[in-house]
Amino acid sequence: MADSRDEQTLKAPRRIGVIGAGGQLGRCLVRQIESAPDLTASFALTREELDLSDAAGLSDAIARLLDEAPGGRPEVVINAAAYTKVDLCESEQALAYQTNALAPGEWARQLAERGIRFIHVSTDYVFAGEGTIPYGEGDPTDPRTVYGASKRAGEVAVLGHQPDALVVRTSWVFGPGRNFPLAILDQAQKRRTGEVTGPLTVVDDQRGAPTYAADLAFALLAIARQDEAQWGGGLLHLRNAGETTWYDFAREILDQAGFADVGIDPVPSSTFETAARRPHFSVLDCRWAESKGITMPSWKDALSRYLASDDCPYEPVVPAEDPAAAPDFAAAPETAAAPDPKETPR
Ligand SMILES: NC(=O)c1ccc[n+]([C@@H]2O[C@H](COP(=O)([O-])OP(=O)(O)OC[C@H]3O[C@@H](n4cnc5c(N)ncnc54)[C@H](OP(=O)(O)O)[C@@H]3O)[C@@H](O)[C@H]2O)c1
């Protein structure tokens, strides 16, 4: 009589489809699926493989993908794709709604038709950001940016087509790719090399919770492994534990990465002209996830694992005594074009 372990190994790996495989979260999902014996990738789509903004061709492309998926028809599909450039969304509304609302809605419609489970990722920016206590899943949304409004429209479209889909809101994501920690480290490097002088300036009046994409991917795959009935459908909040401001987050990044000597000036958001007005408070309440056994590590712990991982192209550095001895940071891969830290990422 085969025991449970045999049954486990005998059980075919669960087939997961990933949309947005080239993004921070998408890359972590694909990486973890590839290294998990009980999971297999049915597909891992980057923009090149499927452009969500192609309104005309999207429906046929999705149908073909689901019915001819290279790794077999998926049992669960996770959507980590989105148009996440918050300021550009203000002037590219059609693209934001097509990518963040209409495309996820079409996926949900076709997945529901085939009885395939859908986990769609959304954002803390669906809330107005004037609260002072963490937002629960049932709290009224009131987005104040086109990005946030397009993501909220995506939530409604997905749950409208597939009420048993899970819409997971998260916040301040950092992982493999462009993100706030890298922007801060770039600016610190420039001060270390003397390329730029003076303290960094970072906003201190926006409060939220950083989330390591690897921890979010881990939690989403834990949910994907569990029976659908355990979660049902609807909204779910997931982010690393604890809360902070961009200013305190930047301070912690520099202190953990060996730049305790680099100064930061805390400034109000009004200091920087940005097309989109970011929420001043967007901490998500994650007690429901915790009640279901998903407890996320603290953001400070997550940051230290990120800085020590290959996801972060920087090695913690030792302050250069003699500027002439300062190592050549120009060599640091893919960081040359780091965005200005005043542009707090989405
Ligand atoms: N980043 C955050 O701080 C944050 C905060 C809260 C919620 N979220 C949500 O979390 C999820 C994952 O975010 P992330 O940080 O991993 O974002 P990301 O790094 O910007 O990745 C988004 C991915 O979507 C792809 N994409 C964009 N437009 C597309 C299109 N028209 N067709 C196909 N693919 C397209 C991008 O492709 P390209 O690389 O080719 O552009 C990218 O690979 C998203 O739903 C996002 O809204 C993110």
The ligand as an ORCA input file, in Angstrom:
! r2SCAN-3c Opt
* xyz 0 1
  N       6.279     47.267     -7.950
  C       5.551     47.666     -6.896
  O       6.011     48.456     -6.038
  C       4.118     47.161     -6.738
  C       3.366     47.626     -5.641
  C       2.057     47.134     -5.489
  C       1.537     46.245     -6.413
  N       2.307     45.844     -7.462
  C       1.701     44.884     -8.407
  O       2.449     43.680     -8.296
  C       2.501     43.034     -9.581
  C       3.955     42.743     -9.932
  O       4.664     43.983     -9.927
  P       6.248     44.049    -10.253
  O       6.889     44.904     -9.244
  O       6.790     42.670    -10.492
  O       6.179     44.868    -11.627
  P       7.265     44.985    -12.786
  O       8.598     44.593    -12.296
  O       7.075     46.307    -13.384
  O       6.776     43.830    -13.803
  C       5.630     44.006    -14.573
  C       5.780     43.099    -15.779
  O       4.629     43.299    -16.607
  C       5.072     43.342    -17.934
  N       4.187     44.091    -18.790
  C       3.909     45.416    -18.754
  N       3.089     45.755    -19.788
  C       2.876     44.600    -20.475
  C       2.148     44.279    -21.650
  N       1.470     45.189    -22.329
  N       2.153     42.994    -22.080
  C       2.832     42.041    -21.420
  N       3.568     42.279    -20.305
  C       3.583     43.551    -19.848
  C       6.419     44.059    -17.877
  O       7.124     43.783    -19.036
  P       8.367     44.733    -19.445
  O       9.441     44.372    -18.487
  O       8.630     44.323    -20.843
  O       7.888     46.138    -19.296
  C       7.022     43.428    -16.620
  O       7.715     42.255    -16.938
  C       1.764     43.956    -10.554
  O       0.412     43.566    -10.656
  C       1.818     45.310     -9.852
  O       0.740     46.148    -10.218
  C       3.580     46.260     -7.658
*
